[in-house]
Amino acid sequence: MTVPATAERPPQAREAAIVVRDLSKKFGDFVAVDHLTFEVQPGRITGFLGPNGAGKTTTLRMLLGLIRPSSGTGLINGVTYAALPRPLETVGAALEATNFHPGRTGRDHLRVLAATHGIPDSRVDELLTLVGIPAAANKRAGGYSMGMRQRLGLAAALLGDPEVLVLDEPSNGLDPEGIRWLRGFLRHLASEGKTILISSHQLSEVEQTVDDVVIIANGQLVRQGTMDELHGEPAALVRTSDSRGLITALRAGGLPALDEPAQGPGAVRVGTGNLAQVGDLALAAGIPVHELRVLRTDLERLYFQLTEAPERQNRNRGEVAATAPPTAAPPSTPGPAAATEGGQR
Ligand SMILES: Nc1ncnc2c1ncn2[C@@H]1O[C@H](COP(=O)(O)OP(=O)(O)OP(=O)(O)O)[C@@H](O)[C@H]1O
């Protein structure tokens, strides 16, 4: 959720650790990121979501100083990446898990990175264990599965024990057990107060992991808020053979209720998440209840509506991207060692 202006800010709210302000990136005439503004709060996991080509990676690369914005700013703890005094200890990044030196072992990869930042080897072994690949540590990274590379990228991002983690599609290539592990791992890091921003092109992939969402389409913000806000007001679905009588009884009991024909015959939607209250009111009125459950927002549908609405038909797909292949970041551009070593696009 966007933190309100200072005057109305609740006392417990903390400063946003990541602030993206009016950020834009043009590649020639093509606008990949379009006046994007959002904030990411510490101690929370934020999903940065959007379909393929929406501009997620481009935004993250600007935030991490790997490419220059055309306009606007991306700040981490109040400054640009380039101005961070100890970048590896402030922000850990894993932008893509494919570019490890194939001939180098996982352990050596981390050791090289650690050595260049004065981090002891003991931290390397600690992290290999923490991310669950101690046995693979002495194998060449070229033989790693996608999931193992993701874990190695995560270890690299965590080397400096940073306060902020930026992970591009971290569950790509993980099996269901790996995804569950990642969820618990990130949750633990967030509970320690770390700020975690993870990108994904699918809401369903991260909906159980994230606290907040920033959804973009065609480089523009389409929604920012908490998962609870995305789910909307709680509602119950109750099915009965007497929907008229039930609606009257529920309304008399102070609950908003109306027919919900989309859910089939006899379905009534009630504006509460309190199923017991619904059941009790129905019982008191002597009305049979055939089904009673929480009515969940179809998040997949909502996400699709937000990102694939006709006016948002993805202009990134097709001709422009095809004629303008991605170029490498300019050599002078500063960038996080973890992301560079761990694979920048
Ligand atoms: N260096 C570049 N030159 C030209 N176009 C680029 C460059 N980098 C990215 N783009 C284009 O910008 C758009 C946004 O790309 P980006 O990689 O940021 O999207 P994304 O949301 O991360 O997508 P995905 O989920 O597929 O990774 C795409 O159309 C892409 O082709």
The ligand as an ORCA input file, in Angstrom:
! r2SCAN-3c Opt
* xyz 0 1
  N      17.934     -2.885    -24.419
  C      16.742     -2.871    -24.989
  N      16.536     -2.365    -26.210
  C      15.328     -2.340    -26.796
  N      14.204     -2.815    -26.190
  C      14.330     -3.343    -24.968
  C      15.595     -3.404    -24.298
  N      15.406     -3.990    -23.078
  C      14.089     -4.289    -23.009
  N      13.455     -3.885    -24.124
  C      12.021     -4.013    -24.410
  O      11.318     -3.369    -23.362
  C      10.139     -4.083    -23.050
  C      10.140     -4.409    -21.579
  O      11.083     -5.441    -21.374
  P      11.362     -6.059    -19.934
  O      12.408     -7.104    -20.096
  O      11.624     -4.964    -18.979
  O       9.948     -6.707    -19.612
  P       9.571     -7.714    -18.438
  O       8.329     -7.178    -17.829
  O      10.729     -7.935    -17.554
  O       9.217     -9.013    -19.257
  P       9.489    -10.581    -18.909
  O       8.463    -10.990    -17.901
  O       9.271    -11.225    -20.235
  O      10.911    -10.699    -18.416
  C      10.118     -5.294    -23.955
  O       9.311     -5.011    -25.076
  C      11.559     -5.458    -24.360
  O      11.666     -6.062    -25.631
*
